Amino acid sequence: MEVQLHQLKYFVAVAEVRHFTHAADVVGITQPSLSKQIHALEADLGAPLFERVRGNITLTAAGEVLLPLAKRILADVETARREVQELVGLRRGRVRLGATPSLCTSLAPAVLRRFRDSHPNVDLRVEESGSQDLVRDLLRGELDLALIILPAHGLDPALRVEPILRESLVVASVHQLPTVGPTGTVRLADLRDQPLVMFRAGYDLRDVTLQACRRAGFEPTLAVEGGEMDAVLSFVEAGLGVALVPGIVVARRPAIQVTRLAPPGVQRTIAVARRREAEPTNAARALRRILLDYVRTPAERGNLPAGVETLSPS
């Protein structure tokens, strides 16, 4: 007997919902049929995949090993199916793009407009989230491309990453900072006594801010933490503290005062990422090409948000 794709599909369904009857409903078969296929899969692999104790379903060690592999196989099969269907014209095609909140409001709209003009029949799906969540979804095969912020510690080698832009952060406050110098800038170290409004855990700007403050020699005082971008800006507007943010996100917030950081400042690198071993669909290739053309064509660089510079092609 050989492992069948439908068996992997059933296994993933049970692993995700942790209930055989509910999983059977998800995949559209009866519970006895699903159980029979799971047993056949376990027999073929030579190891149990689930522990069944008092109605609770948990993965065994073998199940834990198989789950990411099964998801990857199913995602690759779906990619191959879409690729062939696009080639023979059976479907319009689909591309799933992830982007951080600040990039969803700055870079993504212009790029997606160009893509839509060139490929009006392709189904566009956009997921807005923090970089860590986007990387997780890429690895699961739930996204084709993602615009992410590169972390200092590097990324999973299973991803192919192309740095495309460098973005400078600014200090957002409701009043002028008392430590602003004659050049209109403030040193990061001068924020030592300023309470900071901090992003939620998992949000890339949280890590960037904390690392920058520590490099400047201090542990920041947090006024409030746990917000997304809109919440953080609202907390700044309420006078709860200051925040390090991309300049583009405060362009339409007149109540917020922007102060540039003195050199060397704080920068973050924007990259486009995809799974290394998964061949991108035609639609994903087209979107990547339009994105790179947009940020790397000299005539277009003037359209980039303030504080953003193009990186040379790798």
N, C-alpha and C positions, 0 to 999 in steps of 0.2 A: 504494500500500500504506500502511496505517496501523499505528502501533505498537499491539501487542496486549498485554493484561495478562499473558497467560501468557509472552510474551517477556520482559517485565520481571521476572517471577518467576524465569525460567531465568537471566537475566543476574545477578540478585542471588545466586542459588545458586552460580554459578560464581565470582563476586567474593568470596564468603565462604569457600569451600573451596579456591579456586585450583586446581581440577582438574575437567576436563570429565566424566570417567567418574564420579567421586564425586558431582558435582553432579547428574548424570542419575539416580543412585540416590536422591538426596535428594528430587527432584521426581517420581520414579516414571515416567520415560520412558527410552528407549534413548539411548545416547550419540550415535549419528548423528542422531537426531531433534533432540536438544538443540543439537548443533552447527549443524544446518540452520537452526533458529530464531534462533540467535545471529547467524549470517551474514545472515539476512534483516533482523534488527534493525539490524545495522551498515549494511547497504545502504540501509535506509530513513532512517537518521539521517545517512548520508553520512560516516561516520568509523569507523575501527576502535575497538573497545572494549577489546580485550585484546592484549597483546604475548605472543607464543608463541615463546620462545627456549630451545632445549635442554630442552624439557619443563617449563620454568617458566612459570607463568601470572601476569602482572602486569597491572594496569589501565593503560590509556593515559590521557592527559590528559582525553580525552572521557569515558572510563570513570569517572574520578574525579569529574567533574562530574555524570554521570548517576546514580551510585550513591545518594547521599542523596535525590535526587529520586525515584528508583524506589522506594526504601524508603518514602518518605512517601506516594506514590501508592498502593502496595499496602496500607499501614496504613489509609489513608482508605477504601479500598474495603472492607477488612475491617470497619471501623467502621460503614460504611453497611449492610453485610450483616447485622451483628449487630443494628443498630437496627431494620431492617425485620423481622427474625425475632422480635425481642422484641415488636414491635408486633402481629404476627399470631399470636404465641403458639407459634412453632415451636421456640423454645429458651427456657431459663430465664433467660438473660442471664449476663453475666460482668463483673466489675470487677477491675482489676489496680491495686493500691495499693503504692506504694513508701514506705518510712519509714526514717529513720536508726535505728541500734541503740537509742539512748536513748529515742526516741519509740515504738519498737516495744514497749518495756517499760513505758511510762508512759501516753501518750495513746491510742495505737492500740487496745489491748485493749478499753477501755470503749466507744470509738466503734464498733468492729467488732461488739461484742456487741449494741449497739442496732440496727445495720444488719441483723444476722442475725435479730433478733427481728421486725423489720419486713418483711424480704425473705428468708425462709428458703430459697427455691429458687434464689437467685442464687449463681453460682459465685464465691467470693472467693479471690483470689490475692494474696499479700503478698510483696514483695521487701524484704529488709533489707540496706541498704548505706549508704555515705557519700553526702553530698549531691551531690558531683560525679558519681558513678556514676549516681545516680538521675536527675539532669538529662540525662545522656547517653542513658539509656534512655527518658526522656520524649520527647526529640527524635527518637529512632529509632522512636517509635510502639509501644514495648514495654510502656509503662505508661499507664494512664488518668489517674491522679492520683499525686502524691507529696507527702509531708510532708518538707520540706527546711529547711535552715538558710540564711538569706540571706547571701551573701558580701558583703564590704565593696565589692568592685569591681562589683557588680551582676550580673544574669543575662542570658542570651541573650534578645533581644527577641522571639524566636519563642515564648517562654513567657508565659502569663498567670499572674501571681503575686498571691496575696492574703495579706498578713501577718496572722496570727491571734493569736500569743502572743509574749511576751517572757520569756526564761528567764535567771535569774542563775546564774553559775557559782560553785563553792566550791573551796576548796583541800582535797584529800584527802591525808592523811598517816598514818603509822603511829604517830607520836609528836606531842605538842603542839609547835607551832612556837615557837622561842625569841623571836620578834618579835611575839607576840600582844599587842595593846594592852589597856587596861583595859575596853574595850567588847566584848572577845572577838573582835575582828576583826584582820585583818592587812592591811597595805598591800601592794599588788602589788609595789612597788619593794623591799620587804623580802624578796622571794623571790630577789633577785639572787644570793645565796650558796647557795641551795637547788638541788640537782640535780633536774631535772625529768624525769619519765617522759613520753615524747612519743609521740603517735599516729603511725600510718603516713602517708606522703604520700598526698594525696587525701582524707583524713579531715577533715571540716570543723573539728573541734575543734583540730586541729593549727594550721590557719591562724589561728583565733581566738586561741589561746594565744600564738603567736609575735608576732602583731600587737599584742596587749595588752602583752606584755613590752617590745617596742620602743617603744611609746608611753610606757611608764613609764621609758624611758631606759636599758635594758640588753638585751644579747643573752643569752638564757638558756643555762645550762650543762645539757646533756642527759646524763642518766645512762644511758638506754637509749631507743631509739626503734624504731618499726615495728610497734606492736601495735594490735589492735582493742580495743574497750572492756573486755572481760573480761580480756584479757592485761594491759592497762594497770593495771587495779585489782589484779590479782594481783601485778604488779611493785611497786606501792605497798605492798601487804600484806607483801611480802618485805623492805621497807625499802630498796629501791633508790633511791627518790626520792619527790617529791610530784607531784601532777598537778592541773590545773584540769579539773573535770568538772561536769556537771549534778548538783544535789543528789539528784535522784531515784534515780540509779544506785547510790548508796552506802547507801540506806536499809536494805538487808538485808546489809550487810557490817560486822558489829560490830567487826572488827579495824581498821577504818579510822576515823580521827578526821576530823571535818569542821570547817573553820574558814571563816567567812564573810569575804569581802573587804570592806575599808573602802570607803566611797563614793569615787569613783563605781562601783567594782566593774567587773565584766566581764559584759556581757549579750550574748545572741544572739537573733535574731528568727526565729521559726518561721513558716513559710508553707506554704500549700497551692498547688501548681503544676500546670498542665496545658499542653498544646500550644495555642497561640493559634488556629491555623487549623483545628484538628480539632474538629468538633462532638462534645461528649461524649455517650456513650450514656445511655439512661435510667437504667441502674444506676449509672453514674458520677455523674450528677446527684444521684441519691438519696443516695449516700454523701457527696458534698460537702455536701449540705443537712444531713444528720445531724451531720456533723463541725462545721459552723459553728454549728448550734443548740446543740451540746454545749458549745463553748468560749465562746459569747457569751450564753447564757441565764444571768441573774443567779443563779438557783437552783442552777445547776450549777457555778458558779465555785469553790465550796468543795470540789469534788471534784478540782480540778486539783492536780498535784504541788506541793510546797512550792517557793517561789522562782519560780513561774510566774504571770504576770499576763496577763489578756486584753487585747488591743488593740481599739480601737473599730473598728467596721466601716468600710471605706473607701467 
